């Protein structure tokens, strides 16, 4: 697995599409580096990108706190069908149907509904468009649902309305920034399709 950074406290890696971020990635990293790894955040199995894992319980506590306080900033790139606005700051209420493992944008708050916010900038425009996204909340399938609900499903995202040949959504966690020992740490990697 590609490593962007590694020390005794943490590992920053590029998760491949197809591996579960909570079990398979830590197992692969343990095989590569030894020791124990603690997941701090997650990515869907069919999404790849930059992730951080703690190597000690102390580091896991510090990094988990950064996630809870909103201090861990996650940015993504995606290719969507259609041409969304040049930029946007979208707020929605999302409801997850656990039986179907599908998320829906709904009009108002009720039991089981969570607030979701993201900002984006369109980088290219056309039949499909490249967008860069900054998450403010980390909800299940958030990016996929917020774009699809506005008529811009992600290329390859058949669960949320795409009708193309791709087998997985073109969505990638391209940058992660978080505080560590008084400094801001930032790690970035773009997928081939976004360079």
N, CA, C and O of each residue as an XYZ file, in Angstrom:
780
protein
N       0.842     -1.180      0.000
C       0.000      0.000      0.000
C       0.888      1.244      0.000
O       1.922      1.278      0.666
N       0.479      2.252     -0.744
C       1.279      3.477     -0.817
C       1.179      4.250      0.488
O       0.083      4.533      0.972
N       2.342      4.591      1.055
C       2.398      5.370      2.292
C       2.832      6.793      1.967
O       3.799      6.996      1.233
N       2.122      7.781      2.510
C       2.513      9.177      2.341
C       3.331      9.657      3.535
O       4.106     10.608      3.427
N       3.147      8.977      4.695
C       3.881      9.336      5.905
C       3.752      8.185      6.890
O       2.723      7.513      6.958
N       4.818      7.974      7.652
C       4.762      6.945      8.690
C       5.765      7.273      9.785
O       6.923      7.587      9.506
N       5.314      7.199     11.035
C       6.231      7.289     12.177
C       5.677      6.378     13.278
O       4.791      5.564     13.017
N       6.189      6.508     14.494
C       5.755      5.573     15.548
C       4.325      5.848     16.019
O       3.716      4.993     16.662
N       3.775      7.044     15.703
C       2.436      7.413     16.153
C       1.339      7.161     15.123
O       0.215      6.808     15.482
N       1.665      7.341     13.846
C       0.617      7.280     12.832
C       1.142      6.860     11.472
O       2.346      6.871     11.213
N       0.207      6.489     10.615
C       0.489      6.168      9.216
C      -0.536      6.910      8.375
O      -1.731      6.884      8.669
N      -0.062      7.568      7.332
C      -0.954      8.174      6.346
C      -0.756      7.387      5.059
O       0.351      7.327      4.524
N      -1.834      6.783      4.565
C      -1.722      5.908      3.401
C      -2.759      6.289      2.344
O      -3.651      7.102      2.587
N      -2.616      5.683      1.173
C      -3.600      5.846      0.107
C      -4.388      4.541      0.037
O      -3.885      3.523     -0.439
N      -5.630      4.586      0.517
C      -6.490      3.389      0.527
C      -6.912      3.053     -0.901
O      -7.428      3.914     -1.614
N      -6.694      1.801     -1.324
C      -7.161      1.399     -2.648
C      -8.681      1.158     -2.651
O      -9.263      0.779     -1.634
N      -9.302      1.383     -3.800
C     -10.713      1.037     -3.981
C     -10.845     -0.470     -3.780
O     -10.011     -1.238     -4.258
N     -11.895     -0.893     -3.072
C     -12.146     -2.322     -2.901
C     -11.737     -2.899     -1.560
O     -12.061     -4.047     -1.255
N     -11.017     -2.108     -0.741
C     -10.648     -2.586      0.596
C     -11.503     -1.875      1.637
O     -11.749     -0.674      1.531
N     -11.952     -2.614      2.635
C     -12.709     -2.055      3.743
C     -11.755     -1.249      4.628
O     -10.711     -1.755      5.039
N     -12.114      0.009      4.921
C     -11.196      0.896      5.650
C     -11.042      0.540      7.123
O     -10.068      0.945      7.758
N     -12.000     -0.219      7.679
C     -11.943     -0.509      9.114
C     -11.300     -1.848      9.455
O     -10.869     -2.052     10.590
N     -11.228     -2.771      8.482
C     -10.614     -4.077      8.775
C      -9.508     -4.431      7.778
O      -8.394     -4.762      8.183
N      -9.806     -4.363      6.483
C      -8.836     -4.824      5.476
C      -7.628     -3.895      5.340
O      -6.506     -4.372      5.168
N      -7.838     -2.578      5.413
C      -6.701     -1.654      5.312
C      -5.782     -1.799      6.534
O      -4.569     -1.921      6.358
N      -6.321     -1.789      7.780
C      -5.425     -2.007      8.918
C      -4.670     -3.336      8.842
O      -3.501     -3.406      9.219
N      -5.335     -4.391      8.355
C      -4.666     -5.693      8.225
C      -3.523     -5.612      7.218
O      -2.440     -6.150      7.451
N      -3.774     -4.931      6.091
C      -2.722     -4.789      5.066
C      -1.555     -3.949      5.596
O      -0.393     -4.261      5.339
N      -1.872     -2.880      6.339
C      -0.806     -2.039      6.906
C      -0.016     -2.784      7.976
O       1.201     -2.628      8.075
N      -0.706     -3.593      8.777
C      -0.013     -4.393      9.796
C       0.933     -5.379      9.123
O       2.056     -5.576      9.590
N       0.491     -5.999      8.032
C       1.354     -6.931      7.298
C       2.576     -6.198      6.733
O       3.666     -6.766      6.661
N       2.391     -4.950      6.337
C       3.470     -4.166      5.726
C       4.416     -3.574      6.777
O       5.628     -3.535      6.568
N       3.857     -3.109      7.917
C       4.652     -2.351      8.887
C       4.806     -3.021     10.247
O       5.694     -2.664     11.021
N       3.936     -3.996     10.542
C       3.925     -4.590     11.869
C       3.154     -3.712     12.841
O       2.738     -2.609     12.487
N       2.965     -4.188     14.047
C       2.291     -3.406     15.075
C       0.779     -3.436     14.931
O       0.221     -4.208     14.152
N       0.134     -2.571     15.706
C      -1.327     -2.481     15.706
C      -1.724     -1.151     15.094
O      -1.055     -0.140     15.306
N      -2.816     -1.149     14.331
C      -3.309      0.099     13.744
C      -4.732      0.346     14.180
O      -5.541     -0.578     14.271
N      -5.033      1.622     14.454
C      -6.353      2.019     14.926
C      -7.026      2.923     13.896
O      -6.509      3.999     13.595
N      -8.171      2.505     13.351
C      -8.884      3.376     12.412
C      -9.382      4.641     13.123
O      -9.846      4.579     14.261
N      -9.280      5.778     12.443
C      -9.690      7.072     13.004
C     -10.946      7.579     12.295
O     -11.817      8.194     12.910
N     -11.020      7.313     11.012
C     -12.175      7.721     10.202
C     -12.374      6.629      9.166
O     -11.601      5.671      9.121
N     -13.407      6.760      8.326
C     -13.656      5.689      7.366
C     -13.927      6.236      5.973
O     -14.293      7.397      5.789
N     -13.734      5.351      5.001
C     -14.102      5.618      3.611
C     -14.895      4.403      3.138
O     -14.599      3.275      3.532
N     -15.894      4.629      2.300
C     -16.644      3.511      1.729
C     -15.684      2.562      1.009
O     -14.647      2.987      0.499
N     -16.033      1.291      0.973
C     -15.192      0.269      0.343
C     -14.894      0.600     -1.120
O     -13.795      0.337     -1.608
N     -15.889      1.185     -1.827
C     -15.708      1.464     -3.253
C     -15.123      2.851     -3.537
O     -15.194      3.345     -4.662
N     -14.540      3.477     -2.492
C     -13.890      4.788     -2.626
C     -12.450      4.656     -2.143
O     -12.184      4.006     -1.133
N     -11.527      5.274     -2.869
C     -10.124      5.249     -2.471
C      -9.685      6.613     -1.971
O     -10.429      7.589     -2.062
N      -8.458      6.672     -1.436
C      -7.909      7.971     -1.083
C      -7.091      7.999      0.189
O      -6.789      6.970      0.794
N      -6.743      9.221      0.574
C      -5.838      9.475      1.690
C      -6.561      9.218      3.013
O      -7.654      9.731      3.253
N      -5.924      8.409      3.866
C      -6.463      8.102      5.190
C      -5.337      8.119      6.219
O      -4.176      7.868      5.896
N      -5.706      8.422      7.471
C      -4.734      8.375      8.566
C      -5.170      7.292      9.556
O      -6.350      7.155      9.877
N      -4.182      6.528     10.026
C      -4.398      5.501     11.049
C      -3.429      5.755     12.186
O      -2.273      6.108     11.955
N      -3.898      5.576     13.421
C      -3.024      5.724     14.586
C      -2.287      4.414     14.829
O      -2.786      3.336     14.502
N      -1.092      4.522     15.408
C      -0.308      3.330     15.739
C      -0.210      3.105     17.241
O       0.307      2.083     17.693
N      -0.720      4.085     18.024
C      -0.779      3.921     19.482
C      -2.165      4.370     19.957
O      -2.864      5.106     19.261
N      -2.547      3.913     21.153
C      -3.838      4.331     21.710
C      -3.846      5.828     22.004
O      -4.875      6.489     21.863
N      -2.692      6.359     22.413
C      -2.604      7.791     22.704
C      -2.822      8.614     21.430
O      -3.568      9.593     21.441
N      -2.175      8.218     20.347
C      -2.347      8.921     19.068
C      -3.791      8.778     18.579
O      -4.353      9.719     18.019
N      -4.388      7.605     18.790
C      -5.783      7.384     18.385
C      -6.707      8.347     19.124
O      -7.646      8.881     18.534
N      -6.447      8.572     20.405
C      -7.282      9.483     21.201
C      -7.167     10.915     20.677
O      -8.173     11.610     20.539
N      -5.943     11.355     20.387
C      -5.716     12.723     19.898
C      -6.358     12.916     18.519
O      -7.029     13.919     18.275
N      -6.148     11.959     17.633
C      -6.699     12.076     16.274
C      -8.228     11.959     16.276
O      -8.906     12.662     15.527
N      -8.762     11.079     17.112
C     -10.222     10.936     17.211
C     -10.859     12.222     17.731
O     -11.945     12.604     17.296
N     -10.179     12.884     18.662
C     -10.672     14.155     19.190
C     -10.710     15.203     18.080
O     -11.654     15.990     17.999
N      -9.684     15.214     17.223
C      -9.648     16.156     16.093
C     -10.852     15.932     15.166
O     -11.446     16.886     14.664
N     -11.197     14.660     14.949
C     -12.362     14.333     14.115
C     -13.636     14.851     14.779
O     -14.451     15.512     14.136
N     -13.804     14.549     16.064
C     -15.017     14.946     16.806
C     -15.189     16.458     16.855
O     -16.315     16.955     16.826
N     -14.083     17.191     16.929
C     -14.150     18.650     17.030
C     -14.198     19.338     15.662
O     -14.242     20.566     15.582
N     -14.188     18.547     14.595
C     -14.220     19.133     13.254
C     -12.900     19.724     12.807
O     -12.855     20.500     11.852
N     -11.815     19.359     13.497
C     -10.496     19.905     13.161
C      -9.781     19.080     12.096
O      -8.751     19.509     11.576
N     -10.310     17.904     11.762
C      -9.741     17.098     10.678
C     -10.512     17.449      9.406
O     -11.691     17.124      9.274
N      -9.838     18.112      8.480
C     -10.479     18.588      7.253
C     -10.216     17.589      6.132
O      -9.072     17.236      5.845
N     -11.310     17.140      5.503
C     -11.190     16.160      4.413
C     -11.663     16.788      3.111
O     -12.734     17.389      3.038
N     -10.826     16.629      2.077
C     -11.169     17.132      0.748
C     -11.183     15.972     -0.230
O     -10.413     15.020     -0.107
N     -12.073     16.072     -1.201
C     -12.278     15.014     -2.181
C     -12.291     15.591     -3.583
O     -12.541     16.780     -3.779
N     -12.016     14.726     -4.565
C     -12.302     15.044     -5.962
C     -13.305     14.005     -6.450
O     -13.308     12.856     -6.007
N     -14.155     14.442     -7.377
C     -15.151     13.546     -7.956
C     -15.426     13.976     -9.385
O     -15.246     15.139     -9.745
N     -15.862     13.027    -10.191
C     -16.371     13.358    -11.525
C     -17.860     13.088    -11.490
O     -18.306     11.991    -11.154
N     -18.629     14.126    -11.848
C     -20.086     14.034    -11.811
C     -20.648     14.149    -13.222
O     -20.014     14.719    -14.110
N     -21.839     13.604    -13.419
C     -22.551     13.785    -14.680
C     -23.116     15.200    -14.709
O     -23.621     15.692    -13.700
N     -23.030     15.853    -15.866
C     -23.581     17.194    -16.016
C     -22.616     18.268    -15.556
O     -21.457     17.995    -15.240
N     -23.121     19.503    -15.523
C     -22.307     20.649    -15.133
C     -22.937     21.357    -13.935
O     -23.867     22.145    -14.103
N     -22.442     21.085    -12.738
C     -22.950     21.794    -11.559
C     -22.495     23.259    -11.591
O     -21.684     23.633    -12.438
N     -23.011     24.090    -10.674
C     -22.546     25.482    -10.604
C     -21.026     25.545    -10.411
O     -20.404     24.552    -10.033
N     -20.428     26.724    -10.671
C     -18.973     26.888    -10.532
C     -18.499     26.574     -9.127
O     -17.408     26.039     -8.929
N     -19.341     26.917     -8.144
C     -19.000     26.613     -6.751
C     -20.302     26.544     -5.966
O     -21.356     26.964     -6.444
N     -20.214     26.016     -4.770
C     -21.418     25.909     -3.964
C     -21.115     25.593     -2.518
O     -20.037     25.103     -2.179
N     -22.087     25.885     -1.671
C     -22.038     25.572     -0.253
C     -23.403     24.959      0.042
O     -24.376     25.679      0.265
N     -23.472     23.639      0.044
C     -24.744     22.930      0.110
C     -25.000     22.391      1.507
O     -24.134     21.769      2.122
N     -26.216     22.646      1.997
C     -26.658     22.125      3.281
C     -27.918     21.292      3.051
O     -28.833     21.719      2.347
N     -27.955     20.125      3.638
C     -29.093     19.223      3.470
C     -29.354     18.469      4.755
O     -28.521     18.435      5.661
N     -30.539     17.862      4.815
C     -30.852     16.884      5.846
C     -30.837     15.522      5.169
O     -31.496     15.325      4.148
N     -30.088     14.582      5.734
C     -29.955     13.259      5.137
C     -30.527     12.195      6.072
O     -30.329     12.225      7.286
N     -31.236     11.265      5.464
C     -31.801     10.141      6.212
C     -31.230      8.847      5.650
O     -31.276      8.619      4.441
N     -30.690      7.996      6.523
C     -30.128      6.714      6.087
C     -31.111      5.584      6.354
O     -31.549      5.361      7.483
N     -31.443      4.876      5.273
C     -32.255      3.660      5.385
C     -31.270      2.502      5.527
O     -30.717      2.025      4.536
N     -31.056      2.055      6.758
C     -30.039      1.032      7.032
C     -30.348     -0.301      6.359
O     -29.436     -1.029      5.968
N     -31.634     -0.621      6.224
C     -31.984     -1.898      5.584
C     -31.546     -1.917      4.115
O     -31.091     -2.944      3.610
N     -31.687     -0.783      3.442
C     -31.308     -0.701      2.023
C     -29.873     -0.204      1.837
O     -29.351     -0.211      0.723
N     -29.233      0.231      2.938
C     -27.922      0.875      2.894
C     -27.929      1.995      1.851
O     -27.043      2.082      1.000
N     -28.942      2.837      1.941
C     -29.081      3.953      1.012
C     -29.477      5.192      1.797
O     -30.201      5.110      2.790
N     -28.991      6.347      1.337
C     -29.235      7.608      2.029
C     -30.090      8.504      1.132
O     -29.935      8.509     -0.089
N     -30.982      9.251      1.750
C     -31.891     10.123      1.005
C     -31.821     11.543      1.560
O     -31.717     11.738      2.771
N     -31.877     12.534      0.669
C     -32.011     13.931      1.092
C     -33.492     14.152      1.408
O     -34.364     13.816      0.607
N     -33.764     14.720      2.585
C     -35.154     14.967      2.995
C     -35.332     16.449      3.318
O     -34.358     17.176      3.511
N     -36.582     16.878      3.374
C     -36.890     18.306      3.522
C     -36.669     18.854      4.929
O     -36.242     19.998      5.085
N     -36.958     18.042      5.963
C     -36.864     18.593      7.316
C     -36.323     17.571      8.307
O     -36.274     16.368      8.047
N     -35.921     18.106      9.455
C     -35.387     17.245     10.516
C     -36.490     16.375     11.110
O     -37.628     16.811     11.283
N     -36.125     15.155     11.411
C     -36.986     14.236     12.146
C     -36.063     13.172     12.729
O     -34.846     13.250     12.560
N     -36.620     12.190     13.404
C     -35.794     11.148     14.017
C     -34.961     10.438     12.939
O     -35.489     10.044     11.899
N     -33.676     10.283     13.193
C     -32.797      9.584     12.260
C     -32.219     10.447     11.160
O     -31.409      9.968     10.366
N     -32.617     11.717     11.093
C     -32.130     12.628     10.051
C     -30.918     13.398     10.578
O     -30.907     13.843     11.725
N     -29.899     13.548      9.727
C     -28.693     14.267     10.142
C     -28.408     15.424      9.184
O     -28.638     15.332      7.979
N     -27.905     16.501      9.753
C     -27.510     17.684      8.988
C     -26.221     17.373      8.227
O     -25.325     16.720      8.760
N     -26.130     17.841      6.983
C     -24.931     17.610      6.166
C     -24.564     18.883      5.421
O     -25.430     19.580      4.891
N     -23.267     19.178      5.387
C     -22.801     20.370      4.671
C     -21.494     20.057      3.947
O     -20.612     19.383      4.480
N     -21.395     20.561      2.725
C     -20.154     20.498      1.962
C     -20.019     21.759      1.123
O     -21.006     22.421      0.801
N     -18.777     22.077      0.777
C     -18.490     23.154     -0.175
C     -17.784     22.512     -1.354
O     -17.083     21.513     -1.194
N     -17.969     23.085     -2.544
C     -17.271     22.534     -3.696
C     -16.905     23.632     -4.683
O     -17.448     24.736     -4.661
N     -15.962     23.282     -5.547
C     -15.549     24.148     -6.649
C     -15.482     23.269     -7.886
O     -14.869     22.202     -7.856
N     -16.102     23.702     -8.966
C     -16.040     22.953    -10.225
C     -14.722     23.287    -10.918
O     -14.387     24.459    -11.091
N     -13.975     22.253    -11.315
C     -12.667     22.442    -11.957
C     -12.749     22.316    -13.477
O     -12.003     22.986    -14.191
N     -13.644     21.467    -13.977
C     -13.869     21.342    -15.420
C     -15.375     21.252    -15.632
O     -16.130     20.942    -14.711
N     -15.798     21.532    -16.871
C     -17.237     21.498    -17.165
C     -17.477     20.754    -18.468
O     -16.625     20.759    -19.357
N     -18.625     20.121    -18.580
C     -18.991     19.419    -19.805
C     -20.041     18.373    -19.514
O     -20.806     18.486    -18.556
N     -20.069     17.337    -20.367
C     -20.991     16.226    -20.132
C     -20.747     15.607    -18.758
O     -21.672     15.197    -18.055
N     -19.461     15.557    -18.407
C     -19.071     15.223    -17.034
C     -18.155     16.345    -16.548
O     -17.469     16.987    -17.344
N     -18.150     16.572    -15.246
C     -17.364     17.670    -14.665
C     -16.553     17.169    -13.479
O     -17.000     16.315    -12.713
N     -15.350     17.720    -13.344
C     -14.489     17.414    -12.196
C     -14.758     18.459    -11.118
O     -14.726     19.660    -11.387
N     -15.021     18.000     -9.900
C     -15.257     18.912     -8.784
C     -14.319     18.571     -7.626
O     -13.919     17.422     -7.436
N     -13.987     19.604     -6.865
C     -13.203     19.407     -5.635
C     -14.100     19.810     -4.477
O     -14.733     20.866     -4.507
N     -14.149     18.966     -3.464
C     -15.141     19.087     -2.401
C     -14.447     19.138     -1.043
O     -13.492     18.405     -0.786
N     -14.954     20.027     -0.175
C     -14.513     20.051      1.219
C     -15.708     19.680      2.077
O     -16.749     20.335      2.041
N     -15.538     18.617      2.848
C     -16.615     18.181      3.742
C     -16.576     18.982      5.037
O     -15.510     19.210      5.609
N     -17.756     19.406      5.492
C     -17.883     20.022      6.814
C     -18.496     19.040      7.800
O     -18.318     19.170      9.011
N     -19.221     18.054      7.273
C     -19.792     16.988      8.102
C     -19.451     15.672      7.410
O     -19.312     15.636      6.187
N     -19.319     14.623      8.154
C     -18.979     13.327      7.561
C     -20.141     12.361      7.665
O     -20.177     11.526      8.569
N     -21.080     12.463      6.759
C     -22.252     11.583      6.781
C     -22.083     10.454      5.777
O     -21.370     10.591      4.783
N     -22.737      9.354      6.046
C     -22.683      8.199      5.151
C     -23.159      8.599      3.755
O     -24.241      9.165      3.604
N     -22.353      8.304      2.739
C     -22.660      8.562      1.323
C     -22.959     10.043      1.046
O     -23.607     10.369      0.052
N     -22.495     10.921      1.910
C     -22.878     12.338      1.844
C     -22.646     12.986      0.484
O     -23.575     13.548     -0.095
N     -21.429     12.917     -0.031
C     -21.111     13.570     -1.308
C     -21.970     12.979     -2.414
O     -22.529     13.705     -3.236
N     -22.070     11.669     -2.426
C     -22.828     10.974     -3.473
C     -24.281     11.442     -3.481
O     -24.843     11.712     -4.543
N     -24.890     11.538     -2.298
C     -26.306     11.910     -2.191
C     -26.513     13.400     -2.481
O     -27.451     13.765     -3.190
N     -25.659     14.248     -1.948
C     -25.864     15.680     -2.145
C     -25.741     16.068     -3.622
O     -26.468     16.948     -4.083
N     -24.854     15.441     -4.357
C     -24.756     15.738     -5.800
C     -25.894     15.076     -6.576
O     -26.512     15.713     -7.429
N     -26.173     13.809     -6.288
C     -27.229     13.087     -7.019
C     -28.597     13.737     -6.814
O     -29.400     13.796     -7.745
N     -28.866     14.224     -5.600
C     -30.186     14.814     -5.314
C     -30.411     16.104     -6.100
O     -31.543     16.573     -6.214
N     -29.335     16.677     -6.641
C     -29.445     17.895     -7.443
C     -29.291     17.610     -8.936
O     -29.181     18.529     -9.747
N     -29.286     16.313     -9.286
C     -29.208     15.942    -10.702
C     -27.810     15.765    -11.246
O     -27.622     15.736    -12.462
N     -26.815     15.645    -10.363
C     -25.421     15.459    -10.794
C     -24.829     14.199    -10.168
O     -23.882     14.299     -9.388
N     -25.360     13.011    -10.487
C     -24.809     11.801     -9.860
C     -23.335     11.608    -10.232
O     -22.899     11.986    -11.319
N     -22.586     11.016     -9.313
C     -21.179     10.736     -9.591
C     -21.069      9.668    -10.676
O     -21.840      8.709    -10.699
N     -20.111      9.847    -11.562
C     -19.845      8.840    -12.591
C     -19.523      7.528    -11.877
O     -18.690      7.496    -10.971
N     -20.187      6.448    -12.289
C     -19.959      5.130    -11.693
C     -20.799      4.837    -10.464
O     -20.717      3.744     -9.905
N     -21.606      5.799    -10.037
C     -22.390      5.606     -8.814
C     -23.811      5.146     -9.157
O     -24.758      5.932     -9.130
N     -23.933      3.859     -9.477
C     -25.209      3.290     -9.919
C     -26.260      3.283     -8.806
O     -27.458      3.317     -9.087
N     -25.821      3.240     -7.551
C     -26.763      3.268     -6.425
C     -27.540      4.585     -6.394
O     -28.695      4.623     -5.968
N     -26.896      5.662     -6.848
C     -27.523      6.981     -6.783
C     -27.770      7.594     -8.163
O     -27.688      8.811     -8.327
N     -28.070      6.760     -9.143
C     -28.605      7.281    -10.399
C     -27.702      7.337    -11.615
O     -28.177      7.681    -12.698
N     -26.428      7.019    -11.491
C     -25.557      7.060    -12.671
C     -25.905      5.894    -13.601
O     -26.235      4.799    -13.145
N     -25.826      6.144    -14.891
C     -26.087      5.113    -15.908
C     -24.900      5.089    -16.870
O     -25.017      5.492    -18.027
N     -23.773      4.618    -16.383
C     -22.573      4.576    -17.213
C     -21.855      3.251    -17.010
O     -22.328      2.381    -16.280
N     -20.717      3.109    -17.659
C     -19.988      1.831    -17.660
C     -19.087      1.628    -16.438
O     -18.670      0.503    -16.164
N     -18.781      2.699    -15.701
C     -17.848      2.575    -14.578
C     -18.405      1.656    -13.498
O     -19.614      1.600    -13.273
N     -17.507      0.940    -12.838
C     -17.943     -0.046    -11.836
C     -17.921      0.493    -10.412
O     -18.451     -0.146     -9.502
N     -17.314      1.662    -10.206
C     -17.279      2.281     -8.872
C     -17.386      3.794     -9.047
O     -17.006      4.324    -10.092
N     -17.900      4.494     -8.034
C     -18.008      5.950     -8.142
C     -16.629      6.596     -8.307
O     -15.668      6.195     -7.650
N     -16.540      7.591     -9.182
C     -15.280      8.326     -9.337
C     -15.245      9.402     -8.243
O     -15.544     10.575     -8.469
N     -14.867      8.941     -7.055
C     -14.775      9.768     -5.853
C     -13.502      9.356     -5.140
O     -13.229      8.164     -4.992
N     -12.713     10.341     -4.693
C     -11.406     10.039     -4.109
C     -11.104     11.054     -3.016
O     -11.241     12.260     -3.226
N     -10.697     10.568     -1.860
C     -10.273     11.436     -0.754
C      -8.857     11.926     -1.075
O      -7.888     11.183     -0.917
N      -8.742     13.187     -1.527
C      -7.457     13.649     -2.074
C      -6.571     14.408     -1.091
O      -5.371     14.555     -1.323
N      -7.160     14.895      0.012
C      -6.347     15.673      0.958
C      -6.936     15.560      2.356
O      -8.153     15.588      2.542
N      -6.051     15.434      3.328
C      -6.487     15.398      4.724
C      -5.565     16.326      5.514
O      -4.343     16.264      5.381
N      -6.161     17.174      6.327
C      -5.408     18.145      7.130
C      -5.891     18.030      8.572
O      -7.094     17.969      8.827
N      -4.950     18.002      9.508
C      -5.327     17.873     10.913
C      -4.223     18.434     11.801
O      -3.061     18.484     11.397
N      -4.592     18.861     13.026
C      -3.568     19.363     13.950
C      -2.812     18.202     14.593
O      -3.401     17.182     14.952
N      -1.516     18.374     14.728
C      -0.704     17.348     15.388
C       0.465     18.022     16.095
O       1.320     18.635     15.455
N       0.495     17.905     17.405
C       1.585     18.458     18.228
C       1.813     19.941     17.908
O       2.947     20.384     17.722
N       0.715     20.690     17.849
C       0.822     22.142     17.659
C       1.013     22.618     16.232
O       1.139     23.819     15.993
N       1.036     21.705     15.291
C       1.211     22.097     13.884
C       0.102     21.494     13.036
O      -0.477     20.463     13.378
N      -0.180     22.163     11.917
C      -1.150     21.607     10.964
C      -0.407     20.657     10.033
O       0.575     21.041      9.399
N      -0.874     19.429      9.955
C      -0.313     18.446      9.034
C      -1.266     18.302      7.861
O      -2.485     18.294      8.038
N      -0.708     18.188      6.659
C      -1.556     18.041      5.478
C      -0.901     17.057      4.513
O       0.300     17.131      4.250
N      -1.705     16.140      3.993
C      -1.210     15.124      3.057
C      -2.151     15.068      1.865
O      -3.372     15.098      2.023
N      -1.580     14.985      0.679
C      -2.408     15.051     -0.528
C      -1.953     14.046     -1.586
O      -0.763     13.769     -1.734
N      -2.920     13.515     -2.308
C      -2.668     12.603     -3.438
C      -3.878     12.674     -4.356
O      -5.017     12.564     -3.901
N      -3.633     12.856     -5.642
C      -4.722     12.873     -6.611
C      -4.760     11.557     -7.373
O      -3.710     10.980     -7.655
N      -5.942     11.075     -7.710
C      -6.035      9.866     -8.541
C      -5.673     10.213     -9.996
O      -5.729     11.379    -10.388
N      -5.308      9.214    -10.780
C      -4.940      9.435    -12.185
C      -6.004     10.208    -12.946
O      -5.681     11.071    -13.763
N      -7.285      9.903    -12.684
C      -8.351     10.523    -13.452
C      -8.599     11.992    -13.109
O      -9.399     12.651    -13.773
N      -7.928     12.508    -12.090
C      -8.132     13.911    -11.691
C      -6.909     14.780    -11.927
O      -6.943     15.977    -11.641
N      -5.830     14.207    -12.440
C      -4.586     14.992    -12.599
C      -4.608     15.814    -13.865
O      -3.649     16.529    -14.155
